[in-house]
Amino acid sequence: MAIFDAGDAADIPEGSFKIVDVTGRSIGVYNIKGEYYAIHNYCPHQGAKLCKGPICGTTLASGVYEYIYGKDREIVRCPWHGWEFDIKTGRSLFDGKVRTRSYPVRVDDGRIGIVIGEAEERKAE
């Protein structure tokens, strides 16, 4: 396991994101309500730059004719075909088997670190 520097936390204010390059892969780092999350900037459908899509929310499970909006600013929508992914987990909203890779994030002394496992490091080499 290694931690790769992704910049200063102050550069990603709440509600915003930044795309960084870590070991040759593009990763979006998001600040959601003061917590940082990182996902691969790649849509598993057809390879679009996922993090270039809009950040939004979604409707939650509710009764008939009832629409409850939630997860505000926690969903990213693919700019090509509209596939939606939960930024916190990388899971798609439409199929439990489809996801984009998510990475653990650590913040130490105001610096953001993205945690990459040893197996992933070997793939990147």
Biotite code that builds the C-alpha atoms (Angstrom):
import biotite.structure as struc

atoms = struc.array([
    struc.Atom([0.000, 0.000, 0.000], chain_id="A", res_id=1, res_name="MET", atom_name="CA", element="C"),
    struc.Atom([1.219, 3.492, -0.834], chain_id="A", res_id=2, res_name="ALA", atom_name="CA", element="C"),
    struc.Atom([-0.188, 6.957, -0.341], chain_id="A", res_id=3, res_name="ILE", atom_name="CA", element="C"),
    struc.Atom([0.149, 9.389, -3.232], chain_id="A", res_id=4, res_name="PHE", atom_name="CA", element="C"),
    struc.Atom([-0.046, 13.136, -2.754], chain_id="A", res_id=5, res_name="ASP", atom_name="CA", element="C"),
    struc.Atom([-3.037, 14.714, -4.494], chain_id="A", res_id=6, res_name="ALA", atom_name="CA", element="C"),
    struc.Atom([-2.469, 18.292, -3.391], chain_id="A", res_id=7, res_name="GLY", atom_name="CA", element="C"),
    struc.Atom([-3.604, 20.744, -0.786], chain_id="A", res_id=8, res_name="ASP", atom_name="CA", element="C"),
    struc.Atom([-7.051, 20.173, 0.749], chain_id="A", res_id=9, res_name="ALA", atom_name="CA", element="C"),
    struc.Atom([-7.655, 23.946, 0.617], chain_id="A", res_id=10, res_name="ALA", atom_name="CA", element="C"),
    struc.Atom([-7.599, 23.711, -3.197], chain_id="A", res_id=11, res_name="ASP", atom_name="CA", element="C"),
    struc.Atom([-10.799, 21.624, -3.133], chain_id="A", res_id=12, res_name="ILE", atom_name="CA", element="C"),
    struc.Atom([-13.452, 23.601, -1.249], chain_id="A", res_id=13, res_name="PRO", atom_name="CA", element="C"),
    struc.Atom([-16.637, 21.905, -0.109], chain_id="A", res_id=14, res_name="GLU", atom_name="CA", element="C"),
    struc.Atom([-18.847, 20.972, -3.058], chain_id="A", res_id=15, res_name="GLY", atom_name="CA", element="C"),
    struc.Atom([-16.019, 20.967, -5.604], chain_id="A", res_id=16, res_name="SER", atom_name="CA", element="C"),
    struc.Atom([-13.562, 18.481, -7.086], chain_id="A", res_id=17, res_name="PHE", atom_name="CA", element="C"),
    struc.Atom([-10.176, 18.252, -8.741], chain_id="A", res_id=18, res_name="LYS", atom_name="CA", element="C"),
    struc.Atom([-8.796, 15.763, -11.255], chain_id="A", res_id=19, res_name="ILE", atom_name="CA", element="C"),
    struc.Atom([-5.287, 14.509, -10.474], chain_id="A", res_id=20, res_name="VAL", atom_name="CA", element="C"),
    struc.Atom([-2.861, 12.070, -12.069], chain_id="A", res_id=21, res_name="ASP", atom_name="CA", element="C"),
    struc.Atom([-1.694, 9.275, -9.762], chain_id="A", res_id=22, res_name="VAL", atom_name="CA", element="C"),
    struc.Atom([0.675, 6.615, -11.106], chain_id="A", res_id=23, res_name="THR", atom_name="CA", element="C"),
    struc.Atom([-0.545, 7.247, -14.644], chain_id="A", res_id=24, res_name="GLY", atom_name="CA", element="C"),
    struc.Atom([-4.249, 7.101, -13.895], chain_id="A", res_id=25, res_name="ARG", atom_name="CA", element="C"),
    struc.Atom([-6.709, 9.968, -13.819], chain_id="A", res_id=26, res_name="SER", atom_name="CA", element="C"),
    struc.Atom([-8.570, 10.249, -10.501], chain_id="A", res_id=27, res_name="ILE", atom_name="CA", element="C"),
    struc.Atom([-11.278, 12.697, -9.417], chain_id="A", res_id=28, res_name="GLY", atom_name="CA", element="C"),
    struc.Atom([-10.989, 13.913, -5.812], chain_id="A", res_id=29, res_name="VAL", atom_name="CA", element="C"),
    struc.Atom([-14.265, 15.298, -4.409], chain_id="A", res_id=30, res_name="TYR", atom_name="CA", element="C"),
    struc.Atom([-15.053, 17.281, -1.265], chain_id="A", res_id=31, res_name="ASN", atom_name="CA", element="C"),
    struc.Atom([-18.547, 16.287, -0.105], chain_id="A", res_id=32, res_name="ILE", atom_name="CA", element="C"),
    struc.Atom([-19.624, 18.053, 3.084], chain_id="A", res_id=33, res_name="LYS", atom_name="CA", element="C"),
    struc.Atom([-16.026, 18.316, 4.273], chain_id="A", res_id=34, res_name="GLY", atom_name="CA", element="C"),
    struc.Atom([-15.107, 14.679, 3.541], chain_id="A", res_id=35, res_name="GLU", atom_name="CA", element="C"),
    struc.Atom([-12.861, 13.710, 0.637], chain_id="A", res_id=36, res_name="TYR", atom_name="CA", element="C"),
    struc.Atom([-13.544, 10.875, -1.817], chain_id="A", res_id=37, res_name="TYR", atom_name="CA", element="C"),
    struc.Atom([-11.655, 9.676, -4.876], chain_id="A", res_id=38, res_name="ALA", atom_name="CA", element="C"),
    struc.Atom([-12.915, 7.771, -7.936], chain_id="A", res_id=39, res_name="ILE", atom_name="CA", element="C"),
    struc.Atom([-11.343, 6.679, -11.186], chain_id="A", res_id=40, res_name="HIS", atom_name="CA", element="C"),
    struc.Atom([-12.009, 9.205, -13.941], chain_id="A", res_id=41, res_name="ASN", atom_name="CA", element="C"),
    struc.Atom([-13.222, 6.449, -16.268], chain_id="A", res_id=42, res_name="TYR", atom_name="CA", element="C"),
    struc.Atom([-16.759, 5.320, -17.027], chain_id="A", res_id=43, res_name="CYS", atom_name="CA", element="C"),
    struc.Atom([-16.885, 1.504, -17.302], chain_id="A", res_id=44, res_name="PRO", atom_name="CA", element="C"),
    struc.Atom([-19.503, 1.756, -20.069], chain_id="A", res_id=45, res_name="HIS", atom_name="CA", element="C"),
    struc.Atom([-17.449, 3.216, -22.915], chain_id="A", res_id=46, res_name="GLN", atom_name="CA", element="C"),
    struc.Atom([-14.492, 4.938, -21.276], chain_id="A", res_id=47, res_name="GLY", atom_name="CA", element="C"),
    struc.Atom([-15.700, 8.522, -20.999], chain_id="A", res_id=48, res_name="ALA", atom_name="CA", element="C"),
    struc.Atom([-13.940, 10.866, -18.580], chain_id="A", res_id=49, res_name="LYS", atom_name="CA", element="C"),
    struc.Atom([-16.504, 10.286, -15.858], chain_id="A", res_id=50, res_name="LEU", atom_name="CA", element="C"),
    struc.Atom([-15.433, 13.185, -13.639], chain_id="A", res_id=51, res_name="CYS", atom_name="CA", element="C"),
    struc.Atom([-16.196, 15.663, -16.439], chain_id="A", res_id=52, res_name="LYS", atom_name="CA", element="C"),
    struc.Atom([-19.900, 14.880, -15.969], chain_id="A", res_id=53, res_name="GLY", atom_name="CA", element="C"),
    struc.Atom([-22.326, 16.868, -13.812], chain_id="A", res_id=54, res_name="PRO", atom_name="CA", element="C"),
    struc.Atom([-22.472, 16.388, -10.062], chain_id="A", res_id=55, res_name="ILE", atom_name="CA", element="C"),
    struc.Atom([-26.039, 15.976, -8.852], chain_id="A", res_id=56, res_name="CYS", atom_name="CA", element="C"),
    struc.Atom([-28.376, 14.037, -6.585], chain_id="A", res_id=57, res_name="GLY", atom_name="CA", element="C"),
    struc.Atom([-31.047, 11.461, -7.286], chain_id="A", res_id=58, res_name="THR", atom_name="CA", element="C"),
    struc.Atom([-34.519, 10.336, -6.312], chain_id="A", res_id=59, res_name="THR", atom_name="CA", element="C"),
    struc.Atom([-34.628, 7.982, -3.341], chain_id="A", res_id=60, res_name="LEU", atom_name="CA", element="C"),
    struc.Atom([-36.900, 5.022, -2.731], chain_id="A", res_id=61, res_name="ALA", atom_name="CA", element="C"),
    struc.Atom([-40.372, 6.347, -1.999], chain_id="A", res_id=62, res_name="SER", atom_name="CA", element="C"),
    struc.Atom([-44.055, 5.579, -2.263], chain_id="A", res_id=63, res_name="GLY", atom_name="CA", element="C"),
    struc.Atom([-46.214, 5.714, -5.370], chain_id="A", res_id=64, res_name="VAL", atom_name="CA", element="C"),
    struc.Atom([-46.455, 9.288, -6.741], chain_id="A", res_id=65, res_name="TYR", atom_name="CA", element="C"),
    struc.Atom([-43.980, 10.427, -4.120], chain_id="A", res_id=66, res_name="GLU", atom_name="CA", element="C"),
    struc.Atom([-40.566, 11.752, -5.189], chain_id="A", res_id=67, res_name="TYR", atom_name="CA", element="C"),
    struc.Atom([-37.877, 12.246, -2.587], chain_id="A", res_id=68, res_name="ILE", atom_name="CA", element="C"),
    struc.Atom([-34.678, 13.933, -3.754], chain_id="A", res_id=69, res_name="TYR", atom_name="CA", element="C"),
    struc.Atom([-31.500, 13.002, -1.902], chain_id="A", res_id=70, res_name="GLY", atom_name="CA", element="C"),
    struc.Atom([-27.745, 12.369, -2.087], chain_id="A", res_id=71, res_name="LYS", atom_name="CA", element="C"),
    struc.Atom([-27.379, 15.972, -3.259], chain_id="A", res_id=72, res_name="ASP", atom_name="CA", element="C"),
    struc.Atom([-23.922, 16.544, -4.810], chain_id="A", res_id=73, res_name="ARG", atom_name="CA", element="C"),
    struc.Atom([-22.984, 12.886, -4.149], chain_id="A", res_id=74, res_name="GLU", atom_name="CA", element="C"),
    struc.Atom([-23.691, 11.521, -7.650], chain_id="A", res_id=75, res_name="ILE", atom_name="CA", element="C"),
    struc.Atom([-21.647, 12.005, -10.815], chain_id="A", res_id=76, res_name="VAL", atom_name="CA", element="C"),
    struc.Atom([-23.339, 11.472, -14.177], chain_id="A", res_id=77, res_name="ARG", atom_name="CA", element="C"),
    struc.Atom([-21.299, 10.263, -17.151], chain_id="A", res_id=78, res_name="CYS", atom_name="CA", element="C"),
    struc.Atom([-21.115, 13.063, -19.743], chain_id="A", res_id=79, res_name="PRO", atom_name="CA", element="C"),
    struc.Atom([-21.583, 10.654, -22.670], chain_id="A", res_id=80, res_name="TRP", atom_name="CA", element="C"),
    struc.Atom([-24.553, 8.434, -21.813], chain_id="A", res_id=81, res_name="HIS", atom_name="CA", element="C"),
    struc.Atom([-25.806, 9.560, -18.408], chain_id="A", res_id=82, res_name="GLY", atom_name="CA", element="C"),
    struc.Atom([-24.777, 6.563, -16.318], chain_id="A", res_id=83, res_name="TRP", atom_name="CA", element="C"),
    struc.Atom([-24.814, 7.645, -12.658], chain_id="A", res_id=84, res_name="GLU", atom_name="CA", element="C"),
    struc.Atom([-22.325, 6.677, -9.947], chain_id="A", res_id=85, res_name="PHE", atom_name="CA", element="C"),
    struc.Atom([-22.185, 7.298, -6.211], chain_id="A", res_id=86, res_name="ASP", atom_name="CA", element="C"),
    struc.Atom([-19.017, 9.326, -5.597], chain_id="A", res_id=87, res_name="ILE", atom_name="CA", element="C"),
    struc.Atom([-18.614, 7.909, -2.082], chain_id="A", res_id=88, res_name="LYS", atom_name="CA", element="C"),
    struc.Atom([-18.578, 4.261, -3.173], chain_id="A", res_id=89, res_name="THR", atom_name="CA", element="C"),
    struc.Atom([-18.066, 4.156, -6.953], chain_id="A", res_id=90, res_name="GLY", atom_name="CA", element="C"),
    struc.Atom([-21.229, 2.042, -7.331], chain_id="A", res_id=91, res_name="ARG", atom_name="CA", element="C"),
    struc.Atom([-23.620, 2.666, -10.176], chain_id="A", res_id=92, res_name="SER", atom_name="CA", element="C"),
    struc.Atom([-27.189, 3.598, -9.332], chain_id="A", res_id=93, res_name="LEU", atom_name="CA", element="C"),
    struc.Atom([-28.685, 1.249, -11.890], chain_id="A", res_id=94, res_name="PHE", atom_name="CA", element="C"),
    struc.Atom([-26.849, -2.054, -11.356], chain_id="A", res_id=95, res_name="ASP", atom_name="CA", element="C"),
    struc.Atom([-25.097, -3.386, -8.255], chain_id="A", res_id=96, res_name="GLY", atom_name="CA", element="C"),
    struc.Atom([-22.444, -5.135, -10.362], chain_id="A", res_id=97, res_name="LYS", atom_name="CA", element="C"),
    struc.Atom([-21.306, -2.050, -12.295], chain_id="A", res_id=98, res_name="VAL", atom_name="CA", element="C"),
    struc.Atom([-18.962, 0.383, -10.603], chain_id="A", res_id=99, res_name="ARG", atom_name="CA", element="C"),
    struc.Atom([-16.014, 2.656, -11.124], chain_id="A", res_id=100, res_name="THR", atom_name="CA", element="C"),
    struc.Atom([-12.983, 2.173, -8.906], chain_id="A", res_id=101, res_name="ARG", atom_name="CA", element="C"),
    struc.Atom([-12.971, 4.201, -5.703], chain_id="A", res_id=102, res_name="SER", atom_name="CA", element="C"),
    struc.Atom([-9.888, 4.905, -3.606], chain_id="A", res_id=103, res_name="TYR", atom_name="CA", element="C"),
    struc.Atom([-9.459, 5.583, 0.110], chain_id="A", res_id=104, res_name="PRO", atom_name="CA", element="C"),
    struc.Atom([-8.431, 9.170, 0.879], chain_id="A", res_id=105, res_name="VAL", atom_name="CA", element="C"),
    struc.Atom([-6.435, 10.460, 3.839], chain_id="A", res_id=106, res_name="ARG", atom_name="CA", element="C"),
    struc.Atom([-5.901, 14.064, 4.850], chain_id="A", res_id=107, res_name="VAL", atom_name="CA", element="C"),
    struc.Atom([-2.785, 14.787, 6.920], chain_id="A", res_id=108, res_name="ASP", atom_name="CA", element="C"),
    struc.Atom([-1.528, 18.282, 7.714], chain_id="A", res_id=109, res_name="ASP", atom_name="CA", element="C"),
    struc.Atom([-3.831, 19.737, 5.060], chain_id="A", res_id=110, res_name="GLY", atom_name="CA", element="C"),
    struc.Atom([-2.511, 17.469, 2.291], chain_id="A", res_id=111, res_name="ARG", atom_name="CA", element="C"),
    struc.Atom([-4.729, 14.967, 0.483], chain_id="A", res_id=112, res_name="ILE", atom_name="CA", element="C"),
    struc.Atom([-3.356, 11.475, 0.009], chain_id="A", res_id=113, res_name="GLY", atom_name="CA", element="C"),
    struc.Atom([-4.871, 8.793, -2.209], chain_id="A", res_id=114, res_name="ILE", atom_name="CA", element="C"),
    struc.Atom([-4.264, 5.241, -1.021], chain_id="A", res_id=115, res_name="VAL", atom_name="CA", element="C"),
    struc.Atom([-3.300, 2.774, -3.732], chain_id="A", res_id=116, res_name="ILE", atom_name="CA", element="C"),
    struc.Atom([-2.866, -0.914, -2.837], chain_id="A", res_id=117, res_name="GLY", atom_name="CA", element="C"),
    struc.Atom([0.198, -2.958, -3.765], chain_id="A", res_id=118, res_name="GLU", atom_name="CA", element="C"),
    struc.Atom([-1.701, -5.002, -6.360], chain_id="A", res_id=119, res_name="ALA", atom_name="CA", element="C"),
    struc.Atom([-2.832, -1.781, -8.059], chain_id="A", res_id=120, res_name="GLU", atom_name="CA", element="C"),
    struc.Atom([0.724, -0.397, -7.980], chain_id="A", res_id=121, res_name="GLU", atom_name="CA", element="C"),
    struc.Atom([1.967, -3.460, -9.880], chain_id="A", res_id=122, res_name="ARG", atom_name="CA", element="C"),
    struc.Atom([-0.754, -3.005, -12.540], chain_id="A", res_id=123, res_name="LYS", atom_name="CA", element="C"),
    struc.Atom([0.268, 0.641, -13.050], chain_id="A", res_id=124, res_name="ALA", atom_name="CA", element="C"),
    struc.Atom([3.950, -0.256, -13.678], chain_id="A", res_id=125, res_name="GLU", atom_name="CA", element="C"),
])
